[in-house]
Amino acid sequence: MASTCIITDSSVQFAQPNFLGSNKIHIINHQIEVGGKVYERLHELKINSFPRQVSPDFQPKIITPSYESLYETISGLLPQYDDLFFIVLSKEVNPLFERISSVASRLHGRAKIHCIDSQNFSIGLGMIVQTASELAVKGVPGDDIEQFLRKLTPHVYTLLCTPNLSYLHWSGSIDYAQSVVGEMISLLSIFTLEEGKLNPLEKVKNVKGAIDFFVEFFDEFDNVKHLSVLQPAPPSINEMRVLHQHIDEVGSTATFSEYPINTFLASMIGPKGFGLVLMENVKQDFHTSKDN
């Protein structure tokens, strides 16, 4: 059976902590800079230290791995595997995908390199990476995995909501006037990821309005495989239990998970941001080596 390595980046969060092939995942680390101090790993900067608003003293900056470090990583992995899958966060919010693609185009070796723009980050990225890992362990050929991931990506949906609009302005998602006015009147903005880019979808007055919107969004789908909730930095939103109860009441077969947002996402939408990520069931029309 061909050997496969799945490489992702540290914006990722996994809907399940231990899944098939999880020990085979290689993670490329971003750094983060705040107040002139650079943290080598995102998790070294604790989310509970994030203020409600971005200020001159607190402007989180994600530092993408350099071309040189990526070259070293990829050239080191090439001789070890038959297939290398680079499945990373959306190129619309970070240049990592473009850098990896540039390095990969200049390298040749044993492994075939597959570069996948997940059009996601956080849990959405994790769902796609987890799927790739499980398929690889089951012996699905690399080209079939790539084809399936490209088919799966449009079926992963992300909603994000936050009162910390200055973070959205800092990350380039809204303009300054929107952030100031929105925070003055205490609106919560709901965004969706469309082709990897945050797009405004709705404004609500409070958390209950956001949860009601999440429930309505979930009800638009008939064949959900997994639903994951992203909670803000402590304390968590108790109203989120309404969504979980609704899933039980309608008899959905979707699996459910709940996690706090990570440092990468908090730097984009603020420490009090929260969200919903769901993945539909997508038919697999290939056989694994273990089927024979």
QUIWONOR-V355525 format. One record per pair of residues at least 4 apart in sequence whose ideal C-beta (glycine too) atoms are under 6 Angstrom apart, sorted by the first residue. I is the first residue (numbers start at 1). J is the second residue. Records with the same first field share a line. If there is no record, write none. Layout:
# QUIWONOR-V355525
I = J + J
This chain:
# QUIWONOR-V355525
1 = 139 + 289
2 = 82
3 = 81 + 82
4 = 83 + 136
5 = 26 + 77 + 81 + 84
6 = 25 + 85 + 132 + 133
7 = 26 + 86
8 = 12 + 27 + 87 + 88 + 129
9 = 28 + 88 + 89 + 96
10 = 27 + 29 + 30 + 42
11 = 89 + 121 + 264
12 = 125 + 126
13 = 122 + 123 + 126 + 262
14 = 126
15 = 123 + 126 + 127 + 226 + 228 + 257
18 = 22
19 = 130
20 = 134 + 137
21 = 133 + 134 + 137
28 = 65
29 = 41
30 = 42 + 62
31 = 38 + 40 + 63
32 = 39 + 42 + 45 + 60 + 62
33 = 38 + 61 + 63
34 = 60
35 = 57
39 = 44 + 45
42 = 263 + 264
43 = 263
45 = 263
47 = 233 + 266 + 271
48 = 233
50 = 266 + 271
51 = 58
53 = 166
54 = 59 + 166 + 167 + 170
60 = 267
64 = 94 + 95 + 96
65 = 69 + 70
67 = 99
70 = 99 + 100 + 103
71 = 75 + 103
74 = 103 + 107
75 = 107
77 = 84
78 = 109 + 111
79 = 109 + 110
81 = 111
82 = 111
83 = 112 + 142
84 = 111 + 113
85 = 114 + 132
86 = 100 + 115
87 = 116 + 118 + 128 + 129 + 132
88 = 96 + 97
89 = 94 + 121 + 125
90 = 119 + 120 + 196
91 = 97 + 98 + 117
92 = 196 + 197
95 = 99
97 = 117
100 = 115
101 = 115
104 = 113 + 115
112 = 142
114 = 146
116 = 149
118 = 125 + 128
119 = 153 + 195 + 196
120 = 124 + 125 + 156
121 = 125
122 = 265
123 = 228 + 277
124 = 156 + 158 + 277
126 = 130
127 = 156 + 279
132 = 145 + 149
135 = 140 + 145
138 = 288 + 290
139 = 288 + 289 + 290
140 = 144 + 145 + 288
144 = 286
152 = 282
155 = 280 + 282
156 = 279
157 = 278
158 = 193 + 277
159 = 192 + 275 + 276
160 = 191 + 269 + 275
161 = 188 + 190 + 210 + 274
162 = 269 + 270 + 273
163 = 188 + 272
164 = 270 + 272
165 = 179 + 182 + 183
166 = 179
167 = 269 + 270
168 = 173 + 174
169 = 174 + 176 + 179
171 = 268
173 = 198
174 = 178 + 179
178 = 182
182 = 187
187 = 203
188 = 204 + 210
189 = 203
190 = 201 + 202
191 = 198 + 200 + 201
192 = 199 + 201
194 = 199
202 = 213
204 = 209 + 210
205 = 209
207 = 237 + 239
208 = 239
211 = 239 + 242
214 = 243 + 276
215 = 243 + 246
223 = 280 + 281
224 = 254 + 278
225 = 279 + 281
226 = 254 + 255 + 279
227 = 254 + 256 + 278
228 = 257 + 277
229 = 240 + 258
230 = 261 + 274 + 275
231 = 236 + 260 + 274
232 = 272 + 273 + 274
233 = 271
237 = 274
247 = 252
261 = 265 + 266
266 = 271
269 = 273
287 = 291
